[in-house]
Amino acid sequence: MTDTLLPAIAGGPKAKSSPYSSGSRFGPEELHHLKQALDQNTLFYARGAKVRELCVEFARIHGVRHCIATSSGTASIHVALGALDVGVGDEVIVPPITDQGTIIGVLLQNALPVFCDVLPESFSYDPADLERKISPRTAAVVAVHLTGSPNDMDVIFDITRPRNIPVVEDCAQAYLAEYKGRLVGTMGAVGAFSLNDFKHISAGDGGLVLTDDDELAARSALFADKWYDRSAGRSGWSLAMLAPNYRMNELTGAVGLAQLARLPGIVARRREIGAAYDSAVSGVEGLFPVVPPAGGVSSYWFYMLRVDEALLGASRDSVVEALVAEGVPAWGPYTTRVKYLEPMFQELRAYPKSHFPFDNPVYGKVEYRPGLCPNSEKAVDSTFIIPVSEFHSDLDVQETASAITRVGLYFNARRQPSGKE
């Protein structure tokens, strides 16, 4: 290894020689739609046009009949579960590595989250563990398309369909990701998306629910709007069920509509970047990117790598430190611990003065212990993230890829013989 290829931590020059390029996420298109929204003289979704236009366009892009707007991605998951009649005494399968927004709706419906392990290569559900975790009380399975990479939906459906268990797709990180030619969010009973400020497209916050099922669409619209029936010109209610207020306003809808036009270009650029980083990693032993299942195509919300310390010759933290020294803003892990080791689950306390639903006697003894999902626990300790942005220039990508390769090969070269295969 020549001096010019030494990483910065070993005295070499930084691979990332200049600041990352940036750009404006919002512009004249958003202002145009915002002005139209304001000119309506109403910002209420049921009286304006922007939220409706957003839903029509989002459904069209996905080839699905129904789209319901919500106030957040978390709300979208909750709406999906509410529309599916998830409730007291039910169980919902969720992954341990996800944002808490995936889980909040389960507990707000007073159902029990049941954590299923994932495969270390794809972060799709481990089919053997999914079989084990399903019970007669399983009311839904939430498939989280983590990092923008789709789950292996065929495997999930092979297990859930014979049991008539609906699948909710959490697509918050996976706009336009594909599985065997189908867009995520179109395969399960319901697809849930987020428009918060950190996703591929942003309206500040907000969410979208997709379904091809007429009844689920009607129930989703009711559940998101305090059970008000706004269909066919109606504006009234018969309060049949407790339902929150998750309505989207017209300003959010206006920005979301403008953002949709940007989405194909955003995803295309992120895929170019992801491919470049995949190539950089391919020559390094012990660094592994998230690999979509056969037929899967990621949309790269971020780029996540898994470290095999023995093969690489360094720990995850050492790799992150070395990349940061190169000028690459690596960090990790994605979540500090698997969700079932968070205080809420360790203390079995979702509400201030109650242990419900954990102490519902139908579940027996509920315990969330270390070792429940070993692959996921190991992933927390071995993964890190490199941010991806559609605004990154070709030079940014080239220098970042060079840093990945340089750091990886440096640690490979220093690896002890016992670490070799």
C-alpha positions as CSV (number, residue, x, y, z in Angstrom):
1,M,0.0,0.0,0.0
2,T,1.6,3.3,-1.1
3,D,1.6,6.4,1.1
4,T,-1.0,8.1,-1.1
5,L,-3.4,5.3,-0.4
6,L,-2.9,5.4,3.4
7,P,-6.0,6.5,5.2
8,A,-6.0,9.7,7.1
9,I,-5.8,7.9,10.5
10,A,-2.5,6.5,9.3
11,G,-1.1,9.8,8.1
12,G,-2.4,9.8,4.5
13,P,-4.4,12.6,2.9
14,K,-8.1,12.8,3.5
15,A,-10.1,11.2,0.7
16,K,-12.9,13.8,0.9
17,S,-11.0,16.9,0.0
18,S,-14.0,19.3,-0.3
19,P,-17.4,19.9,1.4
20,Y,-20.3,17.9,0.2
21,S,-22.5,19.6,-2.4
22,S,-26.0,20.6,-1.3
23,G,-29.1,22.0,-2.9
24,S,-32.5,23.4,-2.2
25,R,-35.3,20.8,-1.7
26,F,-38.0,23.4,-2.2
27,G,-38.5,25.9,-5.0
28,P,-41.0,27.6,-7.3
29,E,-43.1,24.5,-7.7
30,E,-43.9,24.4,-4.0
31,L,-44.6,28.1,-3.9
32,H,-47.0,27.7,-6.9
33,H,-49.0,25.0,-5.1
34,L,-48.9,26.9,-1.8
35,K,-50.3,30.0,-3.4
36,Q,-53.1,28.0,-5.0
37,A,-53.9,26.5,-1.6
38,L,-54.0,29.9,0.0
39,D,-56.1,31.3,-2.8
40,Q,-58.8,28.7,-2.0
41,N,-59.5,30.6,1.2
42,T,-59.6,27.3,3.1
43,L,-56.9,25.1,4.4
44,F,-59.2,22.2,5.4
45,Y,-58.6,19.1,3.4
46,A,-62.3,18.2,2.8
47,R,-63.0,21.6,1.3
48,G,-59.8,22.3,-0.6
49,A,-58.2,20.6,-3.6
50,K,-54.5,20.0,-2.7
51,V,-54.7,17.1,-0.4
52,R,-57.1,15.4,-2.8
53,E,-54.8,16.1,-5.8
54,L,-51.8,14.7,-3.8
55,C,-53.8,11.5,-3.0
56,V,-54.9,11.0,-6.6
57,E,-51.4,11.4,-7.9
58,F,-49.8,9.2,-5.3
59,A,-52.3,6.5,-6.0
60,R,-51.8,6.8,-9.8
61,I,-48.0,6.5,-9.4
62,H,-48.5,3.3,-7.5
63,G,-51.3,1.8,-9.6
64,V,-53.5,1.6,-6.5
65,R,-57.1,2.8,-6.3
66,H,-57.1,4.5,-2.9
67,C,-54.8,6.9,-1.0
68,I,-55.6,8.5,2.3
69,A,-53.6,11.4,3.6
70,T,-52.5,11.6,7.3
71,S,-50.5,13.9,9.5
72,S,-47.4,11.7,9.8
73,G,-45.9,8.4,8.9
74,T,-46.6,7.2,12.5
75,A,-50.2,8.2,11.9
76,S,-50.2,6.2,8.7
77,I,-49.2,3.0,10.5
78,H,-51.8,3.7,13.2
79,V,-54.5,4.3,10.6
80,A,-53.7,1.1,8.9
81,L,-54.0,-0.9,12.1
82,G,-57.2,0.9,13.1
83,A,-58.7,0.2,9.7
84,L,-57.8,-3.5,10.1
85,D,-59.6,-3.6,13.5
86,V,-56.5,-4.4,15.5
87,G,-57.4,-4.1,19.2
88,V,-57.3,-5.4,22.7
89,G,-56.0,-9.0,22.9
90,D,-54.4,-8.9,19.5
91,E,-50.7,-9.3,18.6
92,V,-48.8,-7.5,15.8
93,I,-45.5,-8.7,14.4
94,V,-42.9,-5.9,14.2
95,P,-39.1,-5.9,13.6
96,P,-36.7,-4.9,16.4
97,I,-34.7,-2.5,14.2
98,T,-37.0,0.3,13.2
99,D,-38.2,3.7,14.3
100,Q,-40.7,3.7,17.2
101,G,-43.3,5.1,14.8
102,T,-43.7,1.5,13.6
103,I,-44.7,0.4,17.0
104,I,-46.6,3.3,18.6
105,G,-49.9,2.5,16.7
106,V,-49.8,-1.1,18.0
107,L,-49.8,0.1,21.6
108,L,-52.3,2.9,21.0
109,Q,-54.7,0.1,19.8
110,N,-53.8,-1.7,23.1
111,A,-52.4,-4.6,21.2
112,L,-49.1,-6.4,21.9
113,P,-46.0,-5.9,19.8
114,V,-44.3,-9.2,19.1
115,F,-40.7,-8.8,17.8
116,C,-39.5,-11.0,14.9
117,D,-35.8,-11.3,14.0
118,V,-34.4,-10.2,10.7
119,L,-31.8,-11.8,8.3
120,P,-28.4,-10.1,8.6
121,E,-27.9,-9.7,4.9
122,S,-31.2,-8.1,3.8
123,F,-32.9,-7.0,7.1
124,S,-36.0,-8.8,5.8
125,Y,-37.9,-11.0,8.3
126,D,-36.2,-14.3,9.2
127,P,-38.9,-16.7,7.9
128,A,-38.1,-19.3,10.6
129,D,-38.6,-16.8,13.4
130,L,-41.7,-15.4,11.7
131,E,-43.2,-18.8,11.8
132,R,-42.3,-19.1,15.5
133,K,-43.7,-15.7,16.5
134,I,-47.1,-16.0,14.8
135,S,-49.8,-17.1,17.1
136,P,-53.6,-17.4,17.0
137,R,-53.7,-13.8,18.3
138,T,-51.6,-12.4,15.4
139,A,-53.8,-9.7,13.8
140,A,-51.2,-8.2,11.5
141,V,-47.6,-8.3,10.3
142,V,-45.8,-5.0,9.8
143,A,-43.1,-5.3,7.1
144,V,-40.6,-2.5,7.4
145,H,-38.6,-1.7,4.3
146,L,-35.5,-0.5,6.2
147,T,-33.0,1.8,4.5
148,G,-35.0,1.8,1.3
149,S,-34.5,-2.0,0.7
150,P,-37.6,-4.1,0.3
151,N,-38.5,-7.1,2.4
152,D,-38.8,-10.5,0.8
153,M,-42.5,-10.2,0.3
154,D,-43.0,-13.7,-1.2
155,V,-41.6,-15.3,2.0
156,I,-43.8,-13.2,4.2
157,F,-47.0,-13.9,2.1
158,D,-46.2,-17.6,2.1
159,I,-46.5,-17.5,5.9
160,T,-49.3,-15.0,6.3
161,R,-51.7,-15.8,3.5
162,P,-52.6,-19.3,4.6
163,R,-53.5,-17.9,8.0
164,N,-55.4,-14.8,6.6
165,I,-53.1,-12.4,8.4
166,P,-52.9,-9.0,6.7
167,V,-49.6,-7.4,6.0
168,V,-49.0,-3.7,6.6
169,E,-46.0,-2.3,4.6
170,D,-44.0,0.4,6.4
171,C,-42.6,2.3,3.4
172,A,-41.4,5.4,5.3
173,Q,-37.8,4.8,4.1
174,A,-38.5,3.2,0.8
175,Y,-40.2,5.5,-1.7
176,L,-40.3,3.7,-5.1
177,A,-38.4,0.7,-3.9
178,E,-39.3,-2.4,-5.9
179,Y,-39.9,-6.1,-5.3
180,K,-40.1,-8.3,-8.4
181,G,-41.4,-5.4,-10.5
182,R,-43.9,-4.1,-7.9
183,L,-43.6,-0.9,-5.9
184,V,-43.5,-1.2,-2.1
185,G,-46.7,-0.3,-0.5
186,T,-48.8,-2.0,-3.2
187,M,-48.4,-5.6,-2.1
188,G,-49.8,-5.8,1.4
189,A,-53.3,-5.0,2.6
190,V,-52.1,-1.4,3.4
191,G,-49.0,0.6,2.6
192,A,-47.9,3.5,4.9
193,F,-45.6,6.3,3.9
194,S,-44.0,9.4,5.7
195,L,-43.5,12.9,4.4
196,N,-41.4,14.1,7.3
197,D,-38.4,16.3,6.8
198,F,-35.8,13.4,6.7
199,K,-37.4,11.2,4.0
200,H,-36.9,11.1,0.2
201,I,-39.5,13.8,-0.2
202,S,-40.7,16.2,2.5
203,A,-43.7,18.3,3.4
204,G,-42.3,19.0,6.8
205,D,-44.5,16.2,8.1
206,G,-47.4,14.2,6.9
207,G,-48.2,10.7,5.7
208,L,-49.9,8.7,3.1
209,V,-51.8,5.4,3.2
210,L,-52.3,3.2,0.1
211,T,-54.8,0.3,-0.3
212,D,-56.6,-1.4,-3.1
213,D,-59.3,-2.6,-0.7
214,D,-62.5,-0.4,-0.9
215,E,-63.5,-1.2,2.7
216,L,-60.1,-0.6,4.1
217,A,-59.9,2.7,2.3
218,A,-63.3,3.8,3.7
219,R,-62.3,2.7,7.2
220,S,-58.8,4.4,6.9
221,A,-60.5,7.7,5.9
222,L,-62.8,7.5,8.9
223,F,-60.1,6.5,11.3
224,A,-57.9,9.4,10.2
225,D,-60.7,11.9,10.7
226,K,-62.3,11.2,14.1
227,W,-64.8,8.9,12.3
228,Y,-66.3,11.8,10.3
229,D,-67.8,10.6,7.0
230,R,-66.7,13.0,4.3
231,S,-67.7,10.6,1.4
232,A,-70.1,11.6,-1.4
233,G,-70.5,15.1,-0.1
234,R,-71.5,14.0,3.4
235,S,-70.3,16.0,6.4
236,G,-71.5,14.3,9.5
237,W,-70.7,11.4,11.8
238,S,-72.1,8.4,13.6
239,L,-69.4,7.8,16.2
240,A,-69.0,4.0,15.9
241,M,-65.4,3.8,17.1
242,L,-62.7,5.8,18.9
243,A,-60.6,7.4,16.2
244,P,-57.9,10.1,16.4
245,N,-57.5,13.3,14.4
246,Y,-54.8,12.6,11.9
247,R,-56.0,15.0,9.1
248,M,-53.6,16.6,6.7
249,N,-54.0,20.3,5.9
250,E,-54.0,21.9,2.5
251,L,-50.5,23.5,2.9
252,T,-48.9,20.2,3.6
253,G,-50.8,18.7,0.7
254,A,-49.6,21.5,-1.6
255,V,-45.9,20.9,-0.7
256,G,-46.3,17.1,-1.0
257,L,-47.9,17.4,-4.4
258,A,-45.0,19.5,-5.7
259,Q,-42.5,17.1,-4.1
260,L,-44.0,14.1,-5.9
261,A,-42.8,15.5,-9.2
262,R,-39.2,15.5,-7.9
263,L,-39.4,11.9,-6.6
264,P,-38.3,9.8,-9.7
265,G,-35.2,12.0,-10.1
266,I,-34.4,11.8,-6.4
267,V,-34.6,8.0,-6.4
268,A,-32.7,7.6,-9.7
269,R,-29.7,9.6,-8.3
270,R,-29.7,7.8,-5.0
271,R,-29.5,4.5,-6.9
272,E,-26.5,5.7,-8.8
273,I,-24.8,6.6,-5.5
274,G,-25.7,3.3,-3.9
275,A,-24.3,1.4,-6.9
276,A,-21.0,3.3,-6.6
277,Y,-20.7,2.5,-2.9
278,D,-21.6,-1.1,-3.6
279,S,-18.7,-1.2,-6.0
280,A,-16.4,0.4,-3.5
281,V,-17.3,-2.2,-0.8
282,S,-17.0,-5.2,-3.2
283,G,-13.2,-5.3,-2.9
284,V,-13.1,-5.2,0.9
285,E,-13.4,-8.3,3.1
286,G,-15.6,-7.9,6.1
287,L,-17.8,-5.0,4.9
288,F,-21.3,-5.9,3.8
289,P,-24.0,-3.6,2.4
290,V,-27.7,-4.3,2.8
291,V,-28.5,-6.7,0.0
292,P,-32.1,-6.7,-1.2
293,P,-33.8,-10.1,-1.6
294,A,-33.9,-11.6,-5.1
295,G,-36.0,-9.3,-7.3
296,G,-35.6,-6.3,-4.9
297,V,-34.4,-2.9,-5.8
298,S,-33.5,-0.4,-3.1
299,S,-34.2,3.4,-3.2
300,Y,-31.4,4.1,-0.6
301,W,-32.8,6.3,2.1
302,F,-29.3,5.9,3.5
303,Y,-26.4,3.5,2.9
304,M,-25.9,1.0,5.7
305,L,-22.9,-1.3,6.1
306,R,-22.4,-4.3,8.4
307,V,-18.9,-5.0,9.8
308,D,-17.6,-8.5,10.4
309,E,-14.7,-7.6,12.7
310,A,-12.7,-10.8,12.2
311,L,-12.8,-10.6,8.4
312,L,-12.3,-6.9,8.2
313,G,-9.6,-6.6,10.9
314,A,-11.4,-3.8,12.8
315,S,-14.4,-3.0,14.9
316,R,-17.4,-1.0,13.6
317,D,-16.4,1.9,15.8
318,S,-12.9,1.9,14.4
319,V,-14.2,2.0,10.8
320,V,-16.6,4.9,11.6
321,E,-13.7,6.8,13.2
322,A,-11.5,6.2,10.2
323,L,-14.2,7.3,7.7
324,V,-14.9,10.5,9.8
325,A,-11.1,11.2,9.6
326,E,-11.4,10.9,5.8
327,G,-14.1,13.6,5.9
328,V,-17.0,11.2,5.4
329,P,-19.9,11.8,8.0
330,A,-20.3,8.1,8.9
331,W,-22.2,7.2,12.1
332,G,-23.8,4.3,13.7
333,P,-25.7,2.4,14.6
334,Y,-29.0,3.3,13.1
335,T,-30.7,2.7,16.4
336,T,-28.9,2.6,19.8
337,R,-30.6,-0.7,20.8
338,V,-33.2,-3.0,19.5
339,K,-36.6,-1.6,20.4
340,Y,-37.6,-4.3,22.9
341,L,-34.6,-3.3,25.1
342,E,-35.9,0.2,25.4
343,P,-37.2,1.3,28.9
344,M,-40.8,1.1,27.9
345,F,-40.6,-2.6,27.1
346,Q,-38.2,-3.5,29.9
347,E,-40.5,-1.8,32.4
348,L,-43.7,-2.9,30.5
349,R,-45.1,0.6,30.9
350,A,-46.7,2.2,27.9
351,Y,-48.9,4.5,30.0
352,P,-48.0,6.5,33.1
353,K,-50.3,4.6,35.6
354,S,-50.8,1.3,34.0
355,H,-49.0,-1.8,32.7
356,F,-51.7,-2.4,30.1
357,P,-51.7,-3.9,27.5
358,F,-48.7,-5.9,28.7
359,D,-50.6,-7.2,31.7
360,N,-53.6,-8.3,29.7
361,P,-54.1,-11.9,31.0
362,V,-54.8,-13.3,27.6
363,Y,-51.1,-12.9,26.8
364,G,-49.8,-14.8,29.8
365,K,-46.4,-13.6,31.1
366,V,-44.9,-10.9,28.7
367,E,-41.2,-10.6,28.8
368,Y,-38.8,-8.8,26.4
369,R,-35.4,-10.2,27.2
370,P,-32.0,-9.9,25.7
371,G,-31.4,-12.6,23.1
372,L,-35.0,-12.5,21.8
373,C,-33.8,-11.6,18.3
374,P,-30.1,-12.4,18.2
375,N,-29.5,-11.3,14.6
376,S,-31.0,-7.9,15.3
377,E,-29.0,-7.4,18.5
378,K,-25.8,-8.3,16.6
379,A,-26.7,-5.9,13.8
380,V,-27.0,-3.0,16.3
381,D,-23.4,-3.6,17.4
382,S,-22.0,-4.1,13.9
383,T,-23.7,-1.6,11.5
384,F,-23.1,1.9,10.6
385,I,-24.5,4.5,8.1
386,I,-23.2,6.7,5.4
387,P,-25.6,9.4,4.4
388,V,-26.9,9.6,0.8
389,S,-28.2,12.7,-0.9
390,E,-29.4,13.3,-4.4
391,F,-27.5,16.6,-4.2
392,H,-24.1,14.9,-3.8
393,S,-21.9,15.6,-6.8
394,D,-20.0,13.0,-8.8
395,L,-16.8,14.1,-7.0
396,D,-18.5,13.7,-3.7
397,V,-19.5,10.2,-4.6
398,Q,-16.1,9.3,-6.0
399,E,-14.2,10.6,-2.9
400,T,-16.6,8.8,-0.6
401,A,-16.2,5.6,-2.4
402,S,-12.5,6.0,-2.4
403,A,-12.6,6.5,1.4
404,I,-14.6,3.3,1.9
405,T,-12.2,1.3,-0.2
406,R,-9.1,2.9,1.3
407,V,-10.2,2.4,4.9
408,G,-11.4,-1.1,4.3
409,L,-8.2,-2.3,2.5
410,Y,-6.1,-0.7,5.2
411,F,-7.8,-2.7,7.9
412,N,-7.7,-5.9,5.8
413,A,-3.9,-5.4,5.4
414,R,-3.5,-5.1,9.2
415,R,-5.7,-8.1,10.0
416,Q,-4.2,-10.7,12.2
417,P,-3.8,-14.2,10.5
418,S,-6.3,-15.7,12.9
419,G,-9.0,-13.4,11.3
420,K,-8.5,-14.9,7.9
421,E,-10.8,-17.5,6.4
